[in-house]
Amino acid sequence: MSGVTSATARASETLFSLTLLEVRLLRDHLPGLILPAFIPAAESTGAADETTQSAGVLAGLKARQLVSSEVGLDDPDWSTQIPSTLLLALSLQMSGRLVFQVVAWSTAEGAGRSTTVHSTTVTGTVCAGLTVRSTAKTEDEPQVEVTTAPLTGLYPSLARLLPADSPVAGPPVSDGSGRAVSLGIVESRALIAAIRGGDHRVVANLTAELHAADAREVLQDLSGAMGTGYRIKAFGAVGDGAGGALFARDWFRGPRGWLKMSVALPRPAAGADAAQAITDQGRVTIRRTALAGIRQDLLGLVAETLLSSNDLTGATDAR
């Protein structure tokens, strides 16, 4: 299919803006295409309703020249009827040597909760991104961005997903130099449960027993409603030298500003119970930070992963 494109440019990035229904329709007519799980299958509403809805979605795709004007719903394979750049961007979601997945959310005053779910695959020197943005309003259809960009666009594309900052209730943290609080997974859960339950005696006893007095205020922030946050995970392709989980980081915005949380997981010995090893030896590290510190952290994680992806074989330790 030549001369047909509805892509826009953002720096050196190729961007297609679609609705979730449009992406589902394309997937259903591209045999063999597998997209991330956050692109769910369409819910059945009855044959007549589905046909009418699909016809409307197809008309919108045709109007924006994202499929050939001759294509029909009965055609099983549209792979030669859509722009090659769009087909490439979707197909690369299945073949990345590295995969970066992001979930970001925020609650704006009067606007309700908005959520962004994202996946970027890295294949050679090309990044392919798939982003779904949704709001709490049922009348707002989720919007999808499909992108391709050179490797230099990886960090900017991930950083753009960070929620915007807003005023805090308490004294804000101006940088990422806050001292880290490190606790075992079991202990941190026990403390958060006691804080949520308002059991001050248990909180005092636990913090004294664990020598974690500094952790109380940080965990107190973490125990509340986390209306804004950013979670990123990176994986290597199975069979690649970087196969498996490479890192996972979480940042949450509490009443006094941003908190960074990372989990260090042990590598169980052969034959050992992995779940028990994680329970016994896993540690949670939390520190106060700020949006500038998050961007700096994210840049370091992305750069390190790209540089060492051929050597890593498991999860990195928490910083």
C-alpha positions as CSV (number, residue, x, y, z in Angstrom):
1,M,0.0,0.0,0.0
2,S,1.7,3.2,-1.1
3,G,1.1,6.8,-0.5
4,V,-1.2,6.1,2.4
5,T,-0.2,7.5,5.8
6,S,-1.8,9.3,8.7
7,A,1.4,9.3,10.8
8,T,2.7,12.5,12.4
9,A,6.3,13.3,13.4
10,R,7.5,14.1,16.9
11,A,11.2,14.8,16.5
12,S,12.5,11.7,14.7
13,E,9.5,9.6,15.9
14,T,6.7,8.2,13.7
15,L,3.4,8.5,15.5
16,F,0.0,7.0,14.8
17,S,-2.9,8.1,16.9
18,L,-5.7,5.6,17.2
19,T,-8.6,4.6,19.4
20,L,-8.7,1.3,21.3
21,L,-11.4,0.0,19.0
22,E,-9.3,0.8,16.0
23,V,-6.3,-1.1,17.3
24,R,-8.5,-4.1,18.2
25,L,-10.0,-4.1,14.7
26,L,-6.5,-4.0,13.1
27,R,-5.3,-6.8,15.4
28,D,-8.2,-9.0,14.4
29,H,-7.3,-8.5,10.7
30,L,-3.6,-9.0,11.0
31,P,-3.1,-12.8,11.3
32,G,-0.4,-13.8,13.8
33,L,-0.2,-10.3,15.4
34,I,0.1,-10.5,19.2
35,L,-0.1,-7.3,21.2
36,P,0.5,-6.7,25.0
37,A,-2.2,-7.9,27.4
38,F,-3.3,-4.4,28.1
39,I,-5.0,-4.4,24.7
40,P,-7.9,-6.7,25.7
41,A,-10.2,-8.6,23.4
42,A,-13.4,-6.8,22.5
43,E,-16.5,-7.6,24.6
44,S,-19.2,-9.3,22.7
45,T,-22.3,-7.2,22.4
46,G,-24.3,-9.3,19.8
47,A,-23.6,-9.9,16.2
48,A,-25.6,-7.0,14.8
49,D,-24.2,-4.4,17.2
50,E,-20.6,-5.7,16.7
51,T,-21.0,-5.5,12.9
52,T,-22.4,-1.9,13.0
53,Q,-19.7,-0.8,15.4
54,S,-16.9,-2.4,13.4
55,A,-18.2,-0.8,10.2
56,G,-18.0,2.6,11.9
57,V,-14.5,2.0,13.1
58,L,-13.4,0.8,9.7
59,A,-14.9,3.9,8.1
60,G,-12.9,6.1,10.5
61,L,-9.7,4.2,9.6
62,K,-10.4,4.7,5.9
63,A,-11.1,8.4,6.3
64,R,-7.7,8.8,7.9
65,Q,-6.0,6.6,5.2
66,L,-4.9,4.0,7.8
67,V,-6.4,1.2,5.6
68,S,-7.1,1.0,1.9
69,S,-10.5,2.2,0.8
70,E,-11.1,-1.1,-0.9
71,V,-10.7,-3.3,2.3
72,G,-13.8,-4.9,3.9
73,L,-14.6,-6.4,7.2
74,D,-14.8,-9.8,5.6
75,D,-11.2,-9.6,4.3
76,P,-9.2,-11.8,6.8
77,D,-5.8,-10.3,6.2
78,W,-5.2,-6.5,6.0
79,S,-1.4,-6.7,6.1
80,T,-1.0,-5.4,2.6
81,Q,-3.7,-2.8,3.0
82,I,-2.3,-0.6,5.8
83,P,0.8,1.7,5.9
84,S,4.0,-0.4,6.1
85,T,5.2,1.9,8.9
86,L,2.2,1.1,11.0
87,L,2.5,-2.6,10.3
88,L,6.1,-2.5,11.3
89,A,5.4,-0.7,14.6
90,L,2.7,-3.2,15.6
91,S,4.8,-6.2,14.5
92,L,7.8,-5.1,16.5
93,Q,5.8,-5.5,19.7
94,M,6.4,-9.2,19.3
95,S,10.1,-9.3,18.5
96,G,12.0,-6.9,20.8
97,R,15.3,-8.0,22.4
98,L,14.4,-5.7,25.3
99,V,11.0,-4.8,26.6
100,F,10.2,-1.8,28.8
101,Q,6.7,-1.7,30.4
102,V,5.2,1.3,32.2
103,V,2.1,2.0,34.2
104,A,1.5,5.6,35.2
105,W,-1.5,7.1,36.9
106,S,-2.6,10.4,38.4
107,T,-5.7,11.9,40.0
108,A,-6.3,15.5,39.0
109,E,-8.7,17.8,40.9
110,G,-12.2,17.4,39.3
111,A,-10.9,15.3,36.4
112,G,-10.8,11.9,38.1
113,R,-8.1,9.3,37.6
114,S,-6.2,9.0,34.4
115,T,-4.1,5.9,33.6
116,T,-1.4,5.3,31.0
117,V,-0.1,1.8,30.1
118,H,2.8,1.5,27.8
119,S,5.2,-1.0,26.2
120,T,8.3,-0.3,24.3
121,T,10.3,-3.0,22.5
122,V,13.9,-2.5,21.4
123,T,15.0,-4.3,18.2
124,G,18.5,-3.4,17.0
125,T,18.5,0.4,16.8
126,V,14.7,0.8,16.6
127,C,12.2,1.3,19.4
128,A,8.5,0.5,18.9
129,G,6.0,1.9,21.4
130,L,2.4,1.2,22.2
131,T,0.6,3.5,24.7
132,V,-3.0,3.4,25.9
133,R,-4.3,6.4,27.8
134,S,-7.6,6.2,29.6
135,T,-9.7,8.2,32.1
136,A,-12.3,7.4,34.8
137,K,-15.0,8.9,32.6
138,T,-16.9,6.0,30.9
139,E,-17.7,8.3,27.9
140,D,-14.0,8.8,27.1
141,E,-12.8,6.1,24.8
142,P,-9.2,5.1,25.6
143,Q,-6.7,6.6,23.1
144,V,-3.8,4.7,21.7
145,E,-0.4,5.8,20.3
146,V,1.7,3.5,18.1
147,T,5.2,4.8,17.5
148,T,8.6,3.9,16.1
149,A,11.8,5.9,16.9
150,P,15.5,5.4,16.8
151,L,17.2,4.1,20.0
152,T,18.0,7.7,21.1
153,G,14.3,8.3,21.5
154,L,13.8,5.5,24.1
155,Y,14.5,7.6,27.3
156,P,12.5,10.7,26.1
157,S,9.5,8.5,25.3
158,L,9.6,6.9,28.8
159,A,10.2,10.2,30.6
160,R,7.2,11.8,28.8
161,L,4.9,9.3,30.6
162,L,5.8,10.7,34.1
163,P,2.8,12.3,35.7
164,A,3.0,16.1,36.1
165,D,4.0,17.4,39.5
166,S,1.7,19.4,41.7
167,P,1.8,21.1,45.1
168,V,2.3,18.9,48.2
169,A,0.5,19.1,51.6
170,G,3.7,19.0,53.6
171,P,7.2,20.3,53.1
172,P,8.3,19.3,49.6
173,V,11.5,17.4,48.9
174,S,13.8,19.4,46.7
175,D,16.1,16.7,45.5
176,G,16.7,12.9,45.5
177,S,19.2,12.9,48.3
178,G,16.8,11.5,51.0
179,R,18.3,8.7,53.1
180,A,17.1,5.3,52.2
181,V,14.9,3.2,54.5
182,S,15.5,-0.6,53.9
183,L,13.3,-3.3,55.4
184,G,12.5,-7.0,54.8
185,I,9.4,-7.6,52.7
186,V,7.5,-9.2,55.6
187,E,8.5,-6.4,58.1
188,S,7.5,-3.6,55.7
189,R,4.1,-5.2,55.1
190,A,3.5,-5.6,58.8
191,L,4.4,-1.9,59.4
192,I,2.2,-0.6,56.6
193,A,-0.7,-2.8,57.9
194,A,-0.3,-1.5,61.4
195,I,-0.1,2.1,60.2
196,R,-3.2,1.7,58.1
197,G,-5.0,0.1,61.0
198,G,-4.0,3.0,63.3
199,D,-2.4,0.6,65.7
200,H,0.2,3.0,67.2
201,R,1.4,0.5,69.8
202,V,2.3,-2.1,67.2
203,V,3.9,0.6,65.0
204,A,6.0,1.8,67.9
205,N,7.0,-1.8,68.9
206,L,7.9,-2.8,65.3
207,T,10.0,0.3,64.6
208,A,11.9,-0.2,67.9
209,E,12.4,-3.9,67.2
210,L,13.6,-3.3,63.7
211,H,15.6,-0.2,64.6
212,A,13.5,1.5,61.9
213,A,12.4,4.7,63.6
214,D,13.3,6.6,60.4
215,A,11.0,4.4,58.4
216,R,7.8,5.4,60.2
217,E,7.1,8.7,58.4
218,V,8.1,7.3,55.0
219,L,5.9,4.2,55.4
220,Q,3.1,6.4,56.8
221,D,3.1,8.3,53.5
222,L,3.2,5.0,51.6
223,S,0.3,3.6,53.5
224,G,-2.1,6.2,52.3
225,A,-3.9,6.5,48.9
226,M,-1.3,6.7,46.1
227,G,-3.2,8.8,43.7
228,T,-0.2,9.4,41.5
229,G,2.6,7.0,40.6
230,Y,4.9,5.6,37.9
231,R,6.0,2.0,37.6
232,I,8.5,0.7,35.1
233,K,9.8,-2.8,34.5
234,A,12.3,-4.1,31.9
235,F,12.7,-7.6,30.5
236,G,15.1,-9.4,28.1
237,A,13.8,-11.7,25.5
238,V,13.7,-15.4,26.3
239,G,16.8,-17.1,24.9
240,D,18.7,-13.8,24.8
241,G,21.7,-13.2,27.0
242,A,19.6,-10.6,28.8
243,G,16.7,-13.0,29.2
244,G,14.3,-12.5,32.2
245,A,13.6,-9.6,34.4
246,L,16.2,-6.8,34.3
247,F,14.8,-4.3,36.8
248,A,11.6,-3.0,38.4
249,R,11.2,0.5,39.9
250,D,8.2,2.2,41.5
251,W,7.7,5.8,42.4
252,F,4.6,7.0,44.3
253,R,3.5,10.5,45.2
254,G,2.6,10.8,48.9
255,P,1.3,13.8,50.8
256,R,4.8,15.1,51.3
257,G,6.1,14.5,47.8
258,W,7.6,11.6,45.8
259,L,8.8,8.3,47.2
260,K,11.0,5.8,45.3
261,M,10.5,2.1,46.1
262,S,12.6,-0.7,44.8
263,V,12.7,-4.4,45.7
264,A,15.9,-6.5,45.8
265,L,15.0,-10.1,45.2
266,P,17.4,-13.0,45.9
267,R,18.4,-15.5,43.3
268,P,17.4,-18.9,44.9
269,A,19.8,-21.7,44.9
270,A,19.0,-24.7,42.6
271,G,16.2,-26.7,44.0
272,A,15.3,-24.0,46.6
273,D,11.7,-22.7,47.1
274,A,11.8,-19.4,45.2
275,A,8.7,-18.0,47.0
276,Q,10.2,-18.8,50.4
277,A,13.5,-17.3,49.5
278,I,11.8,-14.0,48.4
279,T,9.9,-13.9,51.6
280,D,12.9,-14.6,53.8
281,Q,15.5,-12.5,51.9
282,G,13.8,-10.0,49.8
283,R,14.2,-6.4,50.9
284,V,12.2,-3.2,50.1
285,T,14.1,0.1,49.9
286,I,12.3,3.4,50.1
287,R,13.6,6.9,49.9
288,R,12.2,10.4,49.3
289,T,12.9,11.9,46.0
290,A,11.6,14.6,43.6
291,L,10.6,14.6,39.9
292,A,14.0,15.7,38.8
293,G,15.5,12.8,40.8
294,I,13.1,10.4,39.1
295,R,14.2,11.6,35.7
296,Q,17.8,11.2,36.6
297,D,17.1,7.7,38.0
298,L,15.2,6.7,34.9
299,L,17.9,7.9,32.6
300,G,20.5,5.9,34.5
301,L,18.4,2.7,34.5
302,V,17.7,2.9,30.7
303,A,21.4,3.6,29.9
304,E,22.7,0.8,32.1
305,T,20.2,-1.6,30.7
306,L,21.0,-0.8,27.1
307,L,24.8,-1.0,27.8
308,S,24.8,-4.2,29.7
309,S,21.8,-6.1,28.3
310,N,24.0,-8.7,26.7
311,D,25.5,-9.6,30.1
312,L,22.6,-9.5,32.5
313,T,20.9,-12.7,33.3
314,G,18.6,-11.8,36.2
315,A,17.1,-8.9,38.2
316,T,19.3,-6.1,39.3
317,D,19.5,-5.2,42.9
318,A,17.7,-2.2,44.3
319,R,19.7,1.0,44.3
